[in-house]
């Protein structure tokens, strides 16, 4: 099981990667602004922030029950997902991760993930 610090580092790594993509012209693919929350089931912790123009900003500890995009996973699956060791679509369809978002947001997120 990954630790809370490893999960936080994975989310910060994802934020950095998205920031780099946005800086390199991918920003137009993700032209939306949504609150997001990431819940880690086996550690009983959560993180939240904002996905804005292809970047994750304001990432902090704690849950946001009103977040428009919610990702739920185990700690190991989150780390594997961010490190490219776990395919998002197969993890989602097999139930290893849960993404709760509107249909249009899911279509936009597909470009990101």
C-alpha atoms as a printed R data frame, in Angstrom:
    type eleno elety resid chain resno       x      y       z
1   ATOM     1    CA   UNK     A     1   0.000  0.000   0.000
2   ATOM     2    CA   UNK     A     2   1.311  3.428  -0.959
3   ATOM     3    CA   UNK     A     3   1.568  6.093   1.735
4   ATOM     4    CA   UNK     A     4  -0.286  9.409   1.936
5   ATOM     5    CA   UNK     A     5   2.935 11.198   0.969
6   ATOM     6    CA   UNK     A     6   3.371  8.951  -2.097
7   ATOM     7    CA   UNK     A     7  -0.207  9.704  -3.171
8   ATOM     8    CA   UNK     A     8   0.325 13.440  -2.671
9   ATOM     9    CA   UNK     A     9   3.559 13.218  -4.692
10  ATOM    10    CA   UNK     A    10   1.750 11.328  -7.458
11  ATOM    11    CA   UNK     A    11  -0.935 14.018  -7.680
12  ATOM    12    CA   UNK     A    12   1.689 16.769  -7.720
13  ATOM    13    CA   UNK     A    13   3.510 14.867 -10.491
14  ATOM    14    CA   UNK     A    14   0.247 14.704 -12.450
15  ATOM    15    CA   UNK     A    15  -0.269 18.440 -11.878
16  ATOM    16    CA   UNK     A    16   3.254 19.166 -13.160
17  ATOM    17    CA   UNK     A    17   2.732 16.973 -16.208
18  ATOM    18    CA   UNK     A    18  -0.574 18.673 -17.018
19  ATOM    19    CA   UNK     A    19   1.039 22.077 -16.548
20  ATOM    20    CA   UNK     A    20   3.769 21.143 -19.029
21  ATOM    21    CA   UNK     A    21   1.199 19.894 -21.528
22  ATOM    22    CA   UNK     A    22  -0.796 23.086 -21.155
23  ATOM    23    CA   UNK     A    23   2.322 25.155 -21.738
24  ATOM    24    CA   UNK     A    24   3.076 23.147 -24.892
25  ATOM    25    CA   UNK     A    25  -0.242 23.893 -26.590
26  ATOM    26    CA   UNK     A    26  -2.554 21.204 -25.204
27  ATOM    27    CA   UNK     A    27  -4.480 23.835 -23.244
28  ATOM    28    CA   UNK     A    28  -7.119 24.212 -25.954
29  ATOM    29    CA   UNK     A    29  -8.049 20.551 -25.512
30  ATOM    30    CA   UNK     A    30  -9.077 21.155 -21.908
31  ATOM    31    CA   UNK     A    31 -10.771 24.523 -21.951
32  ATOM    32    CA   UNK     A    32 -12.867 23.992 -18.878
33  ATOM    33    CA   UNK     A    33 -12.738 24.925 -15.210
34  ATOM    34    CA   UNK     A    34 -13.887 22.359 -12.662
35  ATOM    35    CA   UNK     A    35 -13.305 21.551  -9.027
36  ATOM    36    CA   UNK     A    36 -11.895 18.100  -8.462
37  ATOM    37    CA   UNK     A    37 -11.448 15.685  -5.592
38  ATOM    38    CA   UNK     A    38  -9.374 12.542  -5.324
39  ATOM    39    CA   UNK     A    39 -10.389 10.045  -2.676
40  ATOM    40    CA   UNK     A    40  -7.970  7.306  -1.613
41  ATOM    41    CA   UNK     A    41 -10.086  4.470  -0.251
42  ATOM    42    CA   UNK     A    42  -7.510  2.333   1.554
43  ATOM    43    CA   UNK     A    43  -5.915  5.290   3.351
44  ATOM    44    CA   UNK     A    44  -9.199  7.084   4.051
45  ATOM    45    CA   UNK     A    45  -7.770 10.396   2.826
46  ATOM    46    CA   UNK     A    46  -8.666 12.836   0.100
47  ATOM    47    CA   UNK     A    47  -7.176 15.711  -1.842
48  ATOM    48    CA   UNK     A    48  -8.904 18.475  -3.754
49  ATOM    49    CA   UNK     A    49  -8.088 21.282  -6.130
50  ATOM    50    CA   UNK     A    50  -9.163 22.815  -9.407
51  ATOM    51    CA   UNK     A    51  -8.682 21.705 -12.987
52  ATOM    52    CA   UNK     A    52  -8.431 24.904 -14.982
53  ATOM    53    CA   UNK     A    53  -7.359 25.159 -18.627
54  ATOM    54    CA   UNK     A    54  -5.491 21.866 -18.483
55  ATOM    55    CA   UNK     A    55  -3.732 22.519 -15.173
56  ATOM    56    CA   UNK     A    56  -4.385 21.290 -11.637
57  ATOM    57    CA   UNK     A    57  -4.072 24.177  -9.210
58  ATOM    58    CA   UNK     A    58  -4.608 24.645  -5.500
59  ATOM    59    CA   UNK     A    59  -4.064 20.982  -4.651
60  ATOM    60    CA   UNK     A    60  -4.559 20.564  -0.907
61  ATOM    61    CA   UNK     A    61  -5.424 17.878   1.606
62  ATOM    62    CA   UNK     A    62  -9.066 17.180   2.379
63  ATOM    63    CA   UNK     A    63 -12.203 16.322   0.487
64  ATOM    64    CA   UNK     A    64 -14.523 18.574  -1.469
65  ATOM    65    CA   UNK     A    65 -17.932 16.874  -1.509
66  ATOM    66    CA   UNK     A    66 -19.170 19.454  -4.029
67  ATOM    67    CA   UNK     A    67 -16.362 18.773  -6.536
68  ATOM    68    CA   UNK     A    68 -17.580 18.438 -10.108
69  ATOM    69    CA   UNK     A    69 -15.011 15.722 -10.904
70  ATOM    70    CA   UNK     A    70 -14.324 12.971  -8.371
71  ATOM    71    CA   UNK     A    71 -11.706 10.259  -8.696
72  ATOM    72    CA   UNK     A    72 -11.804  7.363  -6.250
73  ATOM    73    CA   UNK     A    73  -9.085  4.721  -6.128
74  ATOM    74    CA   UNK     A    74  -6.767  2.766  -3.888
75  ATOM    75    CA   UNK     A    75  -3.380  4.292  -3.096
76  ATOM    76    CA   UNK     A    76  -1.478  1.753  -5.211
77  ATOM    77    CA   UNK     A    77  -3.794  2.255  -8.192
78  ATOM    78    CA   UNK     A    78  -3.417  6.044  -8.017
79  ATOM    79    CA   UNK     A    79   0.386  5.828  -7.999
80  ATOM    80    CA   UNK     A    80   0.377  3.237 -10.813
81  ATOM    81    CA   UNK     A    81  -2.038  5.367 -12.840
82  ATOM    82    CA   UNK     A    82   0.081  8.505 -12.583
83  ATOM    83    CA   UNK     A    83   3.289  6.566 -13.297
84  ATOM    84    CA   UNK     A    84   1.775  5.098 -16.468
85  ATOM    85    CA   UNK     A    85   1.752  1.541 -15.134
86  ATOM    86    CA   UNK     A    86  -2.048  1.322 -15.121
87  ATOM    87    CA   UNK     A    87  -4.254  2.086 -18.102
88  ATOM    88    CA   UNK     A    88  -7.034  4.510 -17.187
89  ATOM    89    CA   UNK     A    89  -9.703  2.958 -19.381
90  ATOM    90    CA   UNK     A    90  -9.075 -0.620 -18.236
91  ATOM    91    CA   UNK     A    91  -8.885  0.472 -14.599
92  ATOM    92    CA   UNK     A    92 -12.144  2.381 -14.968
93  ATOM    93    CA   UNK     A    93 -14.027 -0.360 -16.798
94  ATOM    94    CA   UNK     A    94 -12.820 -3.018 -14.348
95  ATOM    95    CA   UNK     A    95 -13.876 -0.899 -11.356
96  ATOM    96    CA   UNK     A    96 -10.384 -0.355  -9.961
97  ATOM    97    CA   UNK     A    97 -10.934  3.394 -10.198
98  ATOM    98    CA   UNK     A    98 -14.150  5.360 -10.185
99  ATOM    99    CA   UNK     A    99 -14.578  8.664 -11.982
100 ATOM   100    CA   UNK     A   100 -17.693 10.611 -11.123
101 ATOM   101    CA   UNK     A   101 -18.243 13.434 -13.595
102 ATOM   102    CA   UNK     A   102 -20.761 14.627 -16.126
103 ATOM   103    CA   UNK     A   103 -20.758 13.053 -19.587
104 ATOM   104    CA   UNK     A   104 -19.281 16.112 -21.300
105 ATOM   105    CA   UNK     A   105 -16.565 16.360 -18.636
106 ATOM   106    CA   UNK     A   106 -15.725 12.673 -19.111
107 ATOM   107    CA   UNK     A   107 -15.292 13.256 -22.841
108 ATOM   108    CA   UNK     A   108 -12.939 16.155 -22.187
109 ATOM   109    CA   UNK     A   109 -11.060 14.210 -19.516
110 ATOM   110    CA   UNK     A   110 -10.484 11.409 -22.004
111 ATOM   111    CA   UNK     A   111  -8.112 13.741 -23.861
112 ATOM   112    CA   UNK     A   112  -6.233 14.318 -20.634
113 ATOM   113    CA   UNK     A   113  -6.001 10.752 -19.399
